[in-house]
């Protein structure tokens, strides 16, 4: 036992000492600033969402930072995510995603609450003979997960008969909150949700958390009963709304949390006519120097940036030349006095930069959620100020 702990400690120290070529930096002050922005602008309690490796930012790092906030509950998708941060976070954890009923007896329910999707799940929880906090999701029009309103009576009847199950929360998910011209579908979802909450309250249940809105919905809709919101993409400083949306400016003060740096690992001198990378989509127009960077689409750099993307050094933007490879990209070093070992910024947290998430997505018709969640978990994340 002691030997195993010593080995684990040594491994941790060694990995921290090892100088990585690629690093994703997570700004503590920016993440806390985004949290505070929503905290000040809404009367709702905040449930930060850390699913999908905290939207690509690093679930353990984000959970650690959130220990400095007043939120009571943080949300993940699967139990495997909860298990990653159980010893990191001081907060209770809400597991949003579906869990196979036969797995419930394996779960640590002391720190976690669970969104239950079916009566079989309730029965398996009841068989555990220990107190469990559950949330129920009402399907108000997303038609993904959740129980339909006409199933609610039966669902509540089972909860009422199981003394060890506590109905801690009720939720739904808005399907069209980022619609830039028409909020009518969201309004209809809110109306259906509020009717369901009234039904739940009338039967004597008193859920602590009633949550309907995510980042986009929080600035657009209002529920009579909601007392909490799930803060996802906005926590990380990214705006889910189109610039054409009249609510866009309500989120304009958000600060991107993530930056991604890499290292030049090789310099090559090309002569006019030399081709670069797969399929030769770049041909040197003259004698020139290129640099090789040790990251590609596996690390989350979209292949759409082949021959058109930019990386940053100081105030200068250097073009990607040739096809983005699985683990490498090449850049032009023309006019730059750069050497092997020099650091470059692949994704900037300055929204005005040409290689910020916002600008990359705008210029190349990409989805900001997808860009950050596709960043490889194998890339080291570090917390900065």
ChimeraX attribute file (.defattr): number of C-alpha atoms within 10 A of each C-alpha:
attribute: neighborCount
match mode: 1-to-1
recipient: residues
	/A:1	6
	/A:2	7
	/A:3	8
	/A:4	9
	/A:5	10
	/A:6	11
	/A:7	12
	/A:8	12
	/A:9	12
	/A:10	12
	/A:11	12
	/A:12	11
	/A:13	11
	/A:14	11
	/A:15	12
	/A:16	12
	/A:17	9
	/A:18	8
	/A:19	9
	/A:20	12
	/A:21	18
	/A:22	22
	/A:23	18
	/A:24	24
	/A:25	21
	/A:26	25
	/A:27	23
	/A:28	20
	/A:29	15
	/A:30	21
	/A:31	24
	/A:32	18
	/A:33	19
	/A:34	22
	/A:35	23
	/A:36	15
	/A:37	16
	/A:38	22
	/A:39	16
	/A:40	9
	/A:41	11
	/A:42	14
	/A:43	11
	/A:44	18
	/A:45	21
	/A:46	24
	/A:47	21
	/A:48	26
	/A:49	29
	/A:50	26
	/A:51	22
	/A:52	18
	/A:53	23
	/A:54	24
	/A:55	22
	/A:56	23
	/A:57	26
	/A:58	26
	/A:59	23
	/A:60	21
	/A:61	21
	/A:62	27
	/A:63	23
	/A:64	17
	/A:65	18
	/A:66	20
	/A:67	14
	/A:68	11
	/A:69	13
	/A:70	13
	/A:71	16
	/A:72	14
	/A:73	19
	/A:74	24
	/A:75	26
	/A:76	22
	/A:77	20
	/A:78	17
	/A:79	19
	/A:80	11
	/A:81	20
	/A:82	25
	/A:83	14
	/A:84	14
	/A:85	19
	/A:86	18
	/A:87	11
	/A:88	16
	/A:89	19
	/A:90	17
	/A:91	21
	/A:92	17
	/A:93	28
	/A:94	25
	/A:95	25
	/A:96	22
	/A:97	17
	/A:98	17
	/A:99	18
	/A:100	11
	/A:101	17
	/A:102	11
	/A:103	11
	/A:104	18
	/A:105	13
	/A:106	8
	/A:107	14
	/A:108	14
	/A:109	16
	/A:110	12
	/A:111	15
	/A:112	22
	/A:113	23
	/A:114	26
	/A:115	24
	/A:116	25
	/A:117	22
	/A:118	16
	/A:119	16
	/A:120	13
	/A:121	19
	/A:122	19
	/A:123	15
	/A:124	16
	/A:125	26
	/A:126	20
	/A:127	13
	/A:128	14
	/A:129	13
	/A:130	12
	/A:131	15
	/A:132	21
	/A:133	20
	/A:134	23
	/A:135	24
	/A:136	24
	/A:137	24
	/A:138	26
	/A:139	20
	/A:140	26
	/A:141	21
	/A:142	14
	/A:143	12
	/A:144	10
	/A:145	19
	/A:146	21
	/A:147	20
	/A:148	14
	/A:149	17
	/A:150	9
	/A:151	11
	/A:152	16
	/A:153	14
	/A:154	11
	/A:155	18
	/A:156	18
	/A:157	11
	/A:158	15
	/A:159	20
	/A:160	16
	/A:161	10
	/A:162	17
	/A:163	13
	/A:164	17
	/A:165	20
	/A:166	18
	/A:167	23
	/A:168	19
	/A:169	22
	/A:170	23
	/A:171	23
	/A:172	24
	/A:173	26
	/A:174	22
	/A:175	16
	/A:176	18
	/A:177	24
	/A:178	20
	/A:179	17
	/A:180	15
	/A:181	10
	/A:182	12
	/A:183	15
	/A:184	12
	/A:185	16
	/A:186	24
	/A:187	18
	/A:188	14
	/A:189	23
	/A:190	25
	/A:191	16
	/A:192	17
	/A:193	28
	/A:194	18
	/A:195	14
	/A:196	20
	/A:197	21
	/A:198	13
	/A:199	16
	/A:200	18
	/A:201	12
	/A:202	10
	/A:203	12
	/A:204	9
	/A:205	18
	/A:206	16
	/A:207	17
	/A:208	13
	/A:209	20
	/A:210	24
	/A:211	25
	/A:212	27
	/A:213	26
	/A:214	23
	/A:215	22
	/A:216	24
	/A:217	25
	/A:218	19
	/A:219	17
	/A:220	16
	/A:221	16
	/A:222	15
	/A:223	16
	/A:224	12
	/A:225	16
	/A:226	20
	/A:227	16
	/A:228	22
	/A:229	25
	/A:230	25
	/A:231	25
	/A:232	22
	/A:233	22
	/A:234	25
	/A:235	29
	/A:236	27
	/A:237	23
	/A:238	25
	/A:239	24
	/A:240	19
	/A:241	20
	/A:242	14
	/A:243	12
	/A:244	11
	/A:245	14
	/A:246	12
	/A:247	17
	/A:248	17
	/A:249	14
	/A:250	15
	/A:251	20
	/A:252	12
	/A:253	13
	/A:254	22
	/A:255	23
	/A:256	25
	/A:257	25
	/A:258	28
	/A:259	21
	/A:260	20
	/A:261	17
	/A:262	21
	/A:263	22
	/A:264	20
	/A:265	16
	/A:266	14
	/A:267	18
	/A:268	13
	/A:269	11
	/A:270	17
	/A:271	14
	/A:272	11
	/A:273	12
	/A:274	15
	/A:275	17
	/A:276	20
	/A:277	17
	/A:278	11
	/A:279	9
	/A:280	13
	/A:281	13
	/A:282	18
	/A:283	16
	/A:284	19
	/A:285	12
	/A:286	11
	/A:287	12
	/A:288	16
	/A:289	17
	/A:290	21
	/A:291	22
	/A:292	20
	/A:293	24
	/A:294	18
	/A:295	22
	/A:296	18
	/A:297	19
	/A:298	18
	/A:299	18
	/A:300	20
	/A:301	25
	/A:302	21
	/A:303	17
	/A:304	14
	/A:305	20
	/A:306	21
	/A:307	19
	/A:308	14
	/A:309	23
	/A:310	23
	/A:311	22
	/A:312	19
	/A:313	14
	/A:314	8
	/A:315	7
	/A:316	11
	/A:317	19
	/A:318	19
	/A:319	20
	/A:320	24
	/A:321	27
	/A:322	24
	/A:323	23
	/A:324	24
	/A:325	19
	/A:326	16
	/A:327	14
	/A:328	18
	/A:329	25
	/A:330	27
	/A:331	22
	/A:332	22
	/A:333	21
	/A:334	14
	/A:335	10
	/A:336	11
	/A:337	7
	/A:338	15
	/A:339	14
	/A:340	13
	/A:341	12
	/A:342	13
	/A:343	19
	/A:344	21
	/A:345	22
	/A:346	25
	/A:347	25
	/A:348	24
	/A:349	22
	/A:350	17
	/A:351	16
	/A:352	11
	/A:353	18
	/A:354	19
	/A:355	23
	/A:356	23
	/A:357	26
	/A:358	23
	/A:359	19
	/A:360	22
	/A:361	16
	/A:362	13
	/A:363	13
	/A:364	13
	/A:365	10
	/A:366	16
	/A:367	14
	/A:368	18
	/A:369	17
	/A:370	14
	/A:371	18
	/A:372	23
	/A:373	18
	/A:374	19
	/A:375	22
	/A:376	18
	/A:377	17
	/A:378	10
	/A:379	17
	/A:380	16
	/A:381	22
	/A:382	15
	/A:383	16
	/A:384	13
	/A:385	9
